[in-house]
Amino acid sequence: MCHRNLLGYFILPAMMAVVSIAACAPRQSIENKERLPPSVMKEALSYKSPFGEARTAQPEIVAAGKALYEGKGRCSFCHGISGQGDGPGASVQQEHPPRDFTNCAFQKEREDGELFWIMKYGSSGTGMQRLIPDTLSEEEGWKVVAYVRTFCAAQS
């Protein structure tokens, strides 16, 4: 009887450790060229900011987006204060590092709705989890998009 109890003390924790490790394993990777699943591109492009074009958002919208990016949204934890994908959480995302928002080619290729969609649903196969509605409201998400657009100064 004592032998069975000892096994229970060791087997159960070992099984829990295996489950925990599996839950933290990287998700199935996606192709780098794929921005969004093709099946949702139409939906993503239909999203429009209530403040108008994010690249030309009013300074108060951008300032609110910056506060959310660095604070409540915790975007800077992975993407960095500089937006270069160099935040403290970036080092654990070797296979799919956080997006570098200072890359003007990336900024030019992406529509506002695509950036918003990623915040709303996350990005499968990466560390990007959904933020809307878990952490941010839709309005706050659009403010973050407006702020993210400022990382490429050449796009104005």
C-alpha positions as CSV (number, residue, x, y, z in Angstrom):
1,M,0.0,0.0,0.0
2,C,2.8,2.4,0.9
3,H,4.4,1.6,-2.5
4,R,1.3,2.8,-4.3
5,N,1.2,6.0,-2.4
6,L,4.8,6.8,-3.3
7,L,4.0,6.2,-7.0
8,G,1.1,8.6,-6.8
9,Y,3.4,11.3,-5.3
10,F,5.8,10.9,-8.2
11,I,3.6,10.0,-11.2
12,L,1.0,12.7,-10.8
13,P,3.5,15.5,-10.6
14,A,5.4,14.0,-13.6
15,M,2.2,13.8,-15.7
16,M,1.3,17.4,-14.8
17,A,4.8,18.6,-15.8
18,V,4.4,16.8,-19.2
19,V,1.0,18.5,-19.8
20,S,2.4,21.9,-18.8
21,I,5.4,21.5,-21.2
22,A,3.1,20.5,-24.0
23,A,0.8,23.5,-23.4
24,C,3.8,25.8,-23.7
25,A,5.3,24.2,-26.8
26,P,5.3,26.4,-29.9
27,R,2.2,26.2,-32.0
28,Q,2.4,24.9,-35.6
29,S,4.4,27.4,-37.6
30,I,3.0,29.5,-40.4
31,E,4.8,30.5,-43.6
32,N,6.6,33.8,-43.2
33,K,5.0,35.2,-46.4
34,E,1.5,34.7,-45.0
35,R,0.2,37.8,-43.3
36,L,-3.2,36.5,-42.4
37,P,-5.0,33.3,-43.3
38,P,-6.4,34.0,-46.8
39,S,-9.9,33.0,-45.7
40,V,-10.0,36.1,-43.4
41,M,-8.3,38.7,-45.6
42,K,-11.6,40.1,-46.8
43,E,-12.9,40.5,-43.3
44,A,-9.6,42.1,-42.1
45,L,-9.7,44.6,-45.0
46,S,-13.3,45.6,-44.1
47,Y,-12.2,46.8,-40.6
48,K,-12.1,50.6,-40.6
49,S,-10.9,52.9,-37.8
50,P,-13.5,55.1,-36.2
51,F,-10.8,57.8,-36.2
52,G,-10.1,57.6,-40.0
53,E,-6.8,56.6,-41.6
54,A,-4.4,55.5,-38.8
55,R,-1.4,56.9,-40.6
56,T,-2.9,60.4,-40.3
57,A,-4.5,60.1,-36.9
58,Q,-4.8,63.1,-34.7
59,P,-1.9,63.6,-32.2
60,E,-4.2,62.9,-29.2
61,I,-5.2,59.5,-30.7
62,V,-1.6,58.6,-31.3
63,A,-0.7,59.7,-27.7
64,A,-3.4,57.5,-26.3
65,G,-2.2,54.6,-28.5
66,K,1.3,55.1,-27.2
67,A,0.1,54.9,-23.6
68,L,-1.8,51.7,-24.4
69,Y,1.1,50.2,-26.3
70,E,3.5,50.8,-23.5
71,G,1.0,50.1,-20.7
72,K,-2.3,48.2,-20.6
73,G,-1.8,46.5,-24.0
74,R,1.7,45.4,-23.0
75,C,2.8,45.5,-26.7
76,S,6.2,46.9,-25.8
77,F,7.0,43.7,-23.8
78,C,7.6,41.9,-27.0
79,H,7.8,44.6,-29.7
80,G,9.9,46.9,-27.6
81,I,9.5,50.6,-26.7
82,S,11.4,51.3,-30.0
83,G,9.0,49.1,-32.0
84,Q,11.9,47.0,-33.3
85,G,10.7,43.7,-31.9
86,D,13.3,43.9,-29.2
87,G,11.3,43.9,-26.0
88,P,12.3,41.7,-23.0
89,G,9.8,39.0,-24.1
90,A,11.3,38.8,-27.6
91,S,14.1,36.5,-26.6
92,V,11.7,33.5,-26.0
93,Q,10.2,33.8,-29.4
94,Q,13.1,32.4,-31.5
95,E,11.1,30.8,-34.4
96,H,8.8,33.8,-35.0
97,P,10.2,36.9,-33.3
98,P,8.0,39.8,-32.7
99,R,7.3,42.1,-35.7
100,D,9.6,45.0,-36.2
101,F,7.2,48.0,-36.7
102,T,10.1,50.3,-37.8
103,N,10.3,48.2,-41.1
104,C,8.7,50.7,-43.5
105,A,8.2,47.9,-46.2
106,F,6.0,46.0,-43.7
107,Q,4.1,49.2,-42.8
108,K,3.5,50.0,-46.5
109,E,2.2,46.5,-47.3
110,R,-0.2,46.2,-44.4
111,E,-3.6,47.9,-44.2
112,D,-4.9,49.2,-40.9
113,G,-7.6,46.4,-40.9
114,E,-4.9,43.8,-41.1
115,L,-3.1,45.1,-38.0
116,F,-6.4,45.4,-36.2
117,W,-7.4,41.8,-37.1
118,I,-4.1,40.5,-35.6
119,M,-4.8,42.3,-32.4
120,K,-8.4,41.0,-32.4
121,Y,-7.6,37.3,-33.2
122,G,-3.8,36.8,-32.6
123,S,-1.4,35.2,-35.0
124,S,-1.4,31.5,-35.1
125,G,2.1,29.9,-34.9
126,T,3.6,33.0,-33.2
127,G,3.6,34.5,-29.7
128,M,1.0,37.1,-30.7
129,Q,-2.1,36.5,-28.6
130,R,-5.4,38.2,-29.2
131,L,-5.7,41.5,-27.3
132,I,-9.3,42.5,-28.3
133,P,-11.5,42.1,-26.2
134,D,-9.4,40.3,-23.6
135,T,-7.1,43.3,-22.8
136,L,-8.2,46.2,-25.0
137,S,-11.5,47.5,-26.3
138,E,-11.9,47.8,-30.1
139,E,-11.5,51.6,-29.8
140,E,-8.3,51.2,-27.8
141,G,-7.0,48.7,-30.4
142,W,-7.5,51.3,-33.2
143,K,-5.5,53.8,-31.1
144,V,-2.7,51.3,-30.8
145,V,-2.8,50.8,-34.6
146,A,-2.4,54.6,-35.0
147,Y,0.6,54.6,-32.7
148,V,2.2,51.6,-34.5
149,R,2.0,53.6,-37.7
150,T,4.3,56.2,-36.3
151,F,7.3,53.8,-36.1
152,C,7.8,54.3,-39.8
153,A,8.5,58.0,-40.1
154,A,9.0,57.7,-43.9
155,Q,5.4,56.7,-44.7
156,S,3.6,60.0,-44.0
